[in-house]
Amino acid sequence: MVNANDLFVGVLGDGQLARMMCQEAHKLNIKTSVLTTSLKNPACLVNSDNFLVDKISLENIVAFANYCKQQSPRAVLTIESEFINPEFLQQAQIKSSIPIYPSVHHLAQIRDRKPQKEFLHRNYIPTSPSYDILSYDHLQEHLSLKPVVLKKRLFGYDGYGTVILHHYDDLDKLDSNFRAEEWIFEAYIPFKRELAISLVRNLNGDICSFPWVETHQENSKCLWVKGPLTITKEMKSLQALITKAINENEYVGFMTFEIFETKLGDLLVNEMAPRVHNSAHYSLEALYLNQFKAHLLAILNLELPEQPLVVSPFAMYNLIASREDDSPLIPINKNSLFLNWYQKEQARPGRKMGHITALASTFEEALVNLKKHAKDFNI
């Protein structure tokens, strides 16, 4: 039996993912501390123990790790995004002896899209073809043969750091300081639809698989998700490869795989995310075990089911700001949808401000309901 007083999680991050993680931790009597640069950020507004620093530096991460370790001998650190310098995390782990999950090794490997691609190849997980392009001139030569997708090796998300080049005119999209070594180069995949699958693994090797879902991006940002999908033999085969890779690499925590389904029916992994993920936000209302609780159970090495029970077919719709607003108010939810509002201090075009979820007899019915009422939120 676990002593609940020993359960302590330090969260490196203070945005909406950290916010929802803290909210779930509190339901489980898991104490949390958030590393933050502002007490007005989303996670801090729902969490009482906030470790305020002037910047995210090596010194401050080490201080935070030491603080968390002092709170409980079983304390662990986890991340909200994979963008924290892994060398800082490594030093914090050495100097405080606190476990970090996912591991520093896995975060360093997956945050950089080049070794991430190598991970997929090494574990025989199908993905889009990639190319070695050494210079701007070399890129021009390659573009004369076929379209290319450029992905920034570091700090790419929600379409940032991804450039699709169909022809020479598209080269104008590149910065004048373009450096080939900062990018990876992939074949352009004319996909039929985009899918996602999430899994979570604890230290004991228990793996819990979340439902397959379809996702839809608009302006390179996830707009909606629907599911659960009926599993095809291709999905089952890919999921087996992913599960094997996660287990053999002893990954700990939540992980999402974003997938292209081609017009021929092939499934190709586009990207991986070593954390809780936008495509699984539906789990807060549609599953008996949501992604944030599952991640917490995994990093604390508590028991996981093989798969969470699904309450109902579902859809999730992101509420994305369309204008600047220095004091956005929570919108009126007059249709009684499941609303998660992130309490961000400022709205700006393209920024995710919250999400809504609907349950129905089919996921199509749930999505129609969300599309019908999304405009009512007017942000």
N, C-alpha and C positions, 0 to 999 in steps of 0.2 A: 504494500500500500504506500502511496506517495504522500509525503507530508506537504500539504498545500503551501505552508509557510516557506518552503524551500524553493518554490517555483518563481523564478525571476528572469525576465527577458529584457535586455538592453537593445533598443531599436536604433540603428544608424540611419536616420532619416525622419522627416517630420511632415510629409505630405499626406495625400489621401490614403495611400496604401498602408502607411504606418498608422494612420488614424483608425482605419477599419480593423487592423490587427490588434491595436490596443483595446478597442471596444469589445472584441471577442475574448481577449485575454482577461478582461475584468469579469466577464461572465463565468470564467473558469477559476476565478480567484488566483490568477497568475499576475504577479506584480510586474509592472513595466516602467522603464525609464526611457525617455526619448532624447537623443542628441539633437539639439536644435540651435539655430542662429536667431530665432525669433519666437517669442511665446504666442504670437498671433497666427502661427502656421497651423494647418488643419489638425495634426495629431495632438499638439499641445492643448488645444481647446477641449479635448475629451480626456486628457491624461493629467494627473496631479504631479507626478515626479518627472520634471523636465530639466535636462542638464544643459543650461544655456552657455553658449560659447560665442566668441566673436567671429570665428571662421572654422571651417572643417579642415583642421591641420593635423599633422602627426602628433604633436604634443597634446592637442585636445582629445583626439581619439584615444590615446593612451590613458589620459586622465579619466575619460568616460569608462573605459574598460576596467580600470582599477576601482572606480566607484561602484560599478555593477558587481564586481567580484566581492567587494566588501559587504554588499547587501545579502548575499547568499552564496554558500559554497557550490551550489548547483546552478548558478547564474550562467546564461549563455548570451552571446551577441548574435543578432541577425541583421539583415540589410533590407532596405526598402527598394533600393535600386542598385544595379551593378556598377555604378560609376565611381564609387569610392576607390581611391588608389589602393590596390592590393598590397603594396609595400607598407603602407600605413597600417593596414589590418594585420599584416604579419608581425610587425613590431609590437602592436598592441597585444597580440596573442602571446608573444614571447615575454613581454614585460609584466603581464597580468596573470598569465596562465589560464585565461578564460577561453572556453571553446567558442568558435565562430562557425555558424552554419547558415547557408552552405559554406563549405570549407574555403579557405583563402585560395587554395589550389584551383578549385572548380570555378570560383569567381574570376580569377585571373584568366583562366582558359576561355570562359564563355563571354566575358565582357568584350573581348577583342574578337571581331568577326573572323579574323584569319585563323587563329587556333580553334575557334568555334567550328569553322568549316572543316578543319582537320579532324576534330572530334567526330563529326558526322561520318567522314570518310573512313576513319579508323574503326568505327563501330558498325560499318556496313549499312548505315542509314541513308536511304536514297535522298539526294539533294540535287539542286540545279548544278550544271557544269560550271566550273570556274576557270579563270585564265590568269596566267602570269603576264602582267603588262608592266613594263619597266619605265615607260616615259610617255609624255604627251604625244610624241610622234608615233610611238608604237600603238597608242590608243587610236590615233587617226587611221592607221593602217588596218587595225582590227575592225573598226567601225565600217569600213568599206565592205566588209563581208557579212556582218550580222549585227543586230541591235545588242547593246550591252547595258547591264545594270551596274552602276557604281555604288558601293556601300562604304561609308566611312568606317574604318576599323574600330574606332572608339566613339562613344557618346552619340550613337544614332538611336532615335526612337521617334514614334509617331510621324514617320516620314522624314524627319530631320536626318541629314547625312545619307540620304538615298537619292541618286540621280539616274534617271532612265534616258539613255541616248539611243534614238532611233536612226538618226542620220547626222551628217556633218553640222547642220545648223544648230543642233542641240548642244554642241560643244560650248556655245555661249553661256550655258548654264553653269559651267565650271568657273571657280574662282581663279583670278589671275595668278594666284600663288599655288596653283595645283601641284601637288607632289604625289606621284604614283604610289610611293611606299605607304602612304596614309590610307589607302583604299584597297578593297578587294573588288574583283571584276567577275561578274557572273553573266551567264546567258539569260536573255530576256525570256520569261516563260509566259506564253499567252494562256493563262489558266481559265478554267470554267468557273471555279468558285474557290474561296479560301476557307480552310477548316482549322480547328485547333483541338489539341488533346493535352490534358494536364495530368500529371502524376505527382505523388508525394511519397517520400521514403524516409523511414526513421533509421536510427543507428543499428537497430536489431535486424534490419533488412526487410521489414514489413513494407509492402508497396500498396498504395491505394490509388486506383485509377478513377478519374473523373470522366463524365460523359463526353463523347465527341460532339462538337458544335460547329455550326457554320458561322463565319464572321463576315462582316461587310465593312469595307473601308471607304471613306469619303475624304478627299484631299489628304490621303495617306494616313488618316486617323480612323481608328475603329469607331464606327457609328452604331452598329447593332450586332447582336449575337442571338442565335436561336438554336434550340435543341430540346431534348437529346436526339441525335441522329440515329437512324437504323444502321448498325455496324455491318459493313460489307466485308468480304473476304480480304480485300486490299487493306482496309482499315485494320482488321484483325492482325494481318501479317505485319504491318508497320508498327502497330502497338506492341507486338511481341519483340520486335527489334529494339524499340525504345526502352521497354521494360528491362530487357537483357542488358542494355548499355548502362542504364541507371544503376542496376544492381551490381554489375561487374566493376563499375567505377566507384562504387560505394558513396554515391551522392546522397546527401541528407538535406531534406527540405522540399519545398514545392518547386516544380518546374513545368513550364508550358512550351509546347512545340507548335509553331505556326506553320501551316501546311498548304501547299498549292495542290489542287486537284486539276490535272490537265484535261484538255478536251478529249484525250484518249483514255482517261480514267486512271492514269498513273498518279501516285501520291509522292510529292517531293517536299521535304522539310525545307522551309524558307529560313526560319530563324528559331533560336531557342532563347528562353528567358529564365534565369535562375532565381525565381522569386514568385510571389503571388502576382496575378496578372489580370489585366482588364477583361480578357475573354472569359474569365471564370467568376466575374462579379455576380452573375446570376445565382451562384451557389448560396448567397446569403438568404435567399427566400425559397429557392427551388429545390434545394437538397437538405437532407437532415444533417449533413456535415458540410460546412462551407469551407472555402479554400483557406481562410485566415486561421480558423480553428485547426484545420488539418496541418497547416504549416507549424503552428505552435506545438501541437502534439508531437510532430516529427522531430523538431529540434530539441525538445525536452525528452525525447526517446520514450514517449508514451504510446500506448497501443493504438493501432490504426485498423479500420476495417479494410477488406479487399476493395470495396467500392461503396460510396455513399448511396443511400436510397434516394430516389428521385420523387419529390412530392407530386410533380405535375409537369407536363410540357411547359416550356418557358420561352421568354424572349427578354433581352436586356437592351436598353437604348441609352447611349451617352448623351448627356446634356452639355453641349459645347457652346461656349460664348460666341456671340456674333458681333459684339461691340465692346468698347472700353467702358469700364465702370469701376470707380475707386471704392465703392461701398455696396457691392451686390447683396441684395436681400434674398432670403430663401423664397423661392417662388411658391405661389398658391397651388396646392395639389388637390384641385377640386374634384378630380376623378378617382381619388383614393387608390392610385397606383402605389406600388412600393417605391418610395423615394429615398435615395441616399444623397444628401447634400453635403458637400465637402467643406463648406464654410471658408472658402478661399477669400483672402482679403481684397483681391483685385481680380476683375474679369478683363480679359482681352481676347480679341478674335482668335478662335482656334483652341482656346484653353478649356480643358475638361473641368466643369464646375460641379458635376454630380452625375447620377445615373438613375434611371427608372427601370423597374422590372414588372412584368405581368405574367401571370399563370393562366392557362386556359386548357381546353380539351385537346388542342393541337398547338404546336409552336407557331404555325402560320396565323392562327387566330390571335395568339398573344402578340405577335409582331404587328399585325394590323391595328390592334388596340393601341399599342405604343406609338406607332406612326401617326395615328389619328389624333392623339392627345399631346404629342411632344411639342407641337407648336404653342400649346397653351402655356408653356413655361416661360416663353418670351424672354430669353436671356441673350 
